[in-house]
Amino acid sequence: MGSGLSTSNPAITSAFHAALLQQGLVVFLIAALVAVAWNIQRAAQFRRAVAAGAAPAQALGSRPGEAPARRLLRVSFGLIWALDGILQAQAAMPLGLTSQVTQPADAGSPGWVVQLVNNGAAIWDYHPVSAAAAAVWIQVGLGVWLLAAPRGDWSRLAGLASAGWGILVWIFGEAFGGIFAPGLTWLFGAPGAVLFYCGAGALVALPESAWRAPLLGKAVLRVMGVFFVGMALLQAWPGRGFWQGRGGQLTSMVKQMAQTPQPDLLSGWLNAFGSFDAAHGWAVNLFVVVALGAIGAALASARPSLVRAGVVAGALICLADWVLVQDLGFLGGLGTDPNSMVPVLLVIAAGYLALTRPAPMTEQAESVVRLSVTGNTKRWWGRFAAEPAYAFRSVAALGAIGVVLLGAVPMAIATAAPRAGTVLAQAVDGAPQPVDHLAPNFSLVNEHGERVTLADFRGKVIALTFLDDTCTTDCPVIASELRLTDQYLGSYARKAQIVAINANPRYVAPEYLAAFDNQEGLGVMHNWDYLTGSLAQLEAVWRAYGEEVVYLPAGAMIGHSEYVWVIDSSGHERDLLDSDPGPASSATESSFSAMLTNTIESVLHR
C-alpha cells in the first residue's frame, strides 16, 4: 500500500493545488448562483407580499423553534466537518494519508481488517490527487450543508449524508477506530472520532418530534454512560500496559506526541505530563478508571442533577485528555481531525440539553404571511414561497449538496477506474517527450529464433524498450507495466506491437529471452516480441537508439538506460517515455501503464 513517493513530491503537490484551485472556482460559481437564486426568490416574495397588502416585515418572517440539543449537534458537527475538510487540503495529504494515517490505524488489526482497509487505500493510492481533492470538498460540503440546511427534510438528509460518509471514513480511514487492534483505550481515541460524527448525524436525521420529549436525551445519555463504563473496564484490564508508568502505553504515547511539530508551550505540557505518568503511572491509571466509571454511572442514571455533574466532570477529563494525550489531534504530521474528545463531549452535552430542554410540543411561529398563492405552507414548496429564511437555507443547502457532489462524483469515477492516474508516473519520470525522427531499422531474432525487422511492424504503433533478460530488479517491474499496457489497450492492442530488445551483453541466446518471458508472463501477449542477436548486432542497435549499457562494478548486474520509444505506423519516433520504475508499487506500475497506453492511443489517432 502506498506509492512509495515522497509526500512532498513537487509534481503531486502542484497537481493537488491545481485541482483544488480549479474546483474552488466551481465552488465560487456555486456560491454565486446561490446568491443570485436567493435574491430572485426574495424579490419575488417581496412583490407577492406587497401585492397582497402585507407589510414587508411580515413577508420576511421566519419560524423559530429548533430543539437546542439538535441545534448544538447540527452546528458543531457542521463546523467540525468543515474543519476536517480544510485539514484534508494539506499539501502532503495525497501521498501521505495511506502511509501516515491509514496504515498506522490498522496496525495490529486482524488480517481481514487490514485487507479491507488496504482495498480502500488502493483507490486513494491509484488516484491520490483526485481522491484527496474529493475528500476536501465532500467534508466542506457536508459541513456547510449541516450549517445551512433548514429544519425538515433538508436537515435530516444532511444528517444522513454525514452519517453515511462518516461510516466510510471510520472503516477505511480509521480502520474501525482501531477496535480490533491491541492497546484499545478511550485515552487514545477509541472507538474512533468519526463514529461520534455518525451518531450525531443519525440524531440530526431523526424526526423533529423525537426532540419534543426528554426520552431521546435519556437514551443518548444512557448509551454514553454504558460507553464510559465499558471504557473504564477496558482501562482497568491488567496486562495492557496502562498500569505501569515508565515504558507503559500512556507514557510512550505522550512522549511520542510531544515530538510532533507544535508550539513550545504545548510540547512542554506534554513532556511534563509524560514525566509525571512515568513516575506515577499506577495512580494516573487508577484516576482514569475511577473517573470514567463515575462519569458513566452519572450519565446512565439520566437524573438531571447527576447528569449535570457527569457532564462537568466529563468536560474536564475530555479536555485534559485532548490537550495532554491527544495533543489536540491535528497538530504536526497529517492530522485529519481534532480526534475524539471534542465529538464525545458534544454528544454528551447534546444528551443533557435534550433531557433538560426538549423542543416545545407545539411550534410557536412568528408572524408569517400565509399568501393564498403559496398554497399549503406545510409542504416544502409552500414554505419556500412564503418564508424567506426557509428559502435561503434551502438554496444554500442545494449549493452545499453541489459542493459535496463536486467531490463525490470524481471519487466515484476514480473508484470505478481500472487504472491509476498518470500523475504518479509523471511524478516519477516526467511527462512523455514529443520527438520526430525516423526510427533506426534493425534485423534481429525473437525469443523463438525468428528473424524480425522494424519494417515487419509497419502499419502498427510500436512501443519499443530495452530489457535485461537476467535482471531481477527494474526489468521485471517494467515487464509488469508492459503486460498491464497490453490489457489497458483492449481492442487497440491489435493495432499496437510491444517490443523489447535485449540489453544484456553476456546472455544473448534466445533461450534466455524465452525464460524471461515465462518468468514474467509475457508469452501470453499476442503482440509481444523480445529480440536479440549477436553482441555486434545488439551494440549497433544500442548506439542507434542511444541506449547506454554498462557493466556494473564487482560483477553485479548490467546497467542500462530505461526508456520506451513510441513509434508510429510509418516508422517515425513520436514520443519518448522514461520508464525508470523508481519507487515501484502497484499504483506507480499501473500509472506508467496508463500513461504509455494513452500515448499509444494518441499516436494511433494522429
Sequence and secondary structure as in RCSB ss.txt:
>XXXX:A:sequence
MGSGLSTSNPAITSAFHAALLQQGLVVFLIAALVAVAWNIQRAAQFRRAVAAGAAPAQALGSRPGEAPARRLLRV
SFGLIWALDGILQAQAAMPLGLTSQVTQPADAGSPGWVVQLVNNGAAIWDYHPVSAAAAAVWIQVGLGVWLLAAP
RGDWSRLAGLASAGWGILVWIFGEAFGGIFAPGLTWLFGAPGAVLFYCGAGALVALPESAWRAPLLGKAVLRVMG
VFFVGMALLQAWPGRGFWQGRGGQLTSMVKQMAQTPQPDLLSGWLNAFGSFDAAHGWAVNLFVVVALGAIGAALA
SARPSLVRAGVVAGALICLADWVLVQDLGFLGGLGTDPNSMVPVLLVIAAGYLALTRPAPMTEQAESVVRLSVTG
NTKRWWGRFAAEPAYAFRSVAALGAIGVVLLGAVPMAIATAAPRAGTVLAQAVDGAPQPVDHLAPNFSLVNEHGE
RVTLADFRGKVIALTFLDDTCTTDCPVIASELRLTDQYLGSYARKAQIVAINANPRYVAPEYLAAFDNQEGLGVM
HNWDYLTGSLAQLEAVWRAYGEEVVYLPAGAMIGHSEYVWVIDSSGHERDLLDSDPGPASSATESSFSAMLTNTI
ESVLHR
>XXXX:A:secstr
    S TT HHHHHHHHHHHHHHHHHHHHHHHHHHHHHHHHHHHHHHHHHHTT  HHHHT       HHHHHHHH
HHHHHHHHHHHHTT TTHHHHHIIIIIHHHHTT  HHHHHHHHHHHHHHHHSHHHHHHHHHHHHHHHHHHHHH  
TTHHHHHHHHHHHHHHHHIIIIITTGGGTTSTT  GGGTTT HHHHHHHHHHHHTS GGGGGSTHHHHHHHHHHH
HHHHHHHHHHH TTSSSS STTSHHHHHHHHHHTSS  HHHHHHHHHHHHHHHHSHHHHHHHHHHHHHHHHHHHH
H  HHHHHHHHHHHHHHHHHHHHHTSTTTTSSTT  S  SHHHHHHHHHHHHHHHHS   SS         GGG 
 TTSHHHHHHH HHHHHHHHHHHHHHHHHHHHHHHHHHHHH SS  THHHHHHH S EEEEEE    EEEETTS 
EEEGGGGTTSEEEEEEE TT SSHHHHHHHHHHHHHHHHGGGGGGEEEEEEE  SS  SHHHHHHHHHHHT TT 
TTEEEEE  HHHHHHHHHHHT  EEE GGG  EEE  EEEEE TTSEEEEEEE    S  HHHHHHHHHHHHHHH
HHHHT 
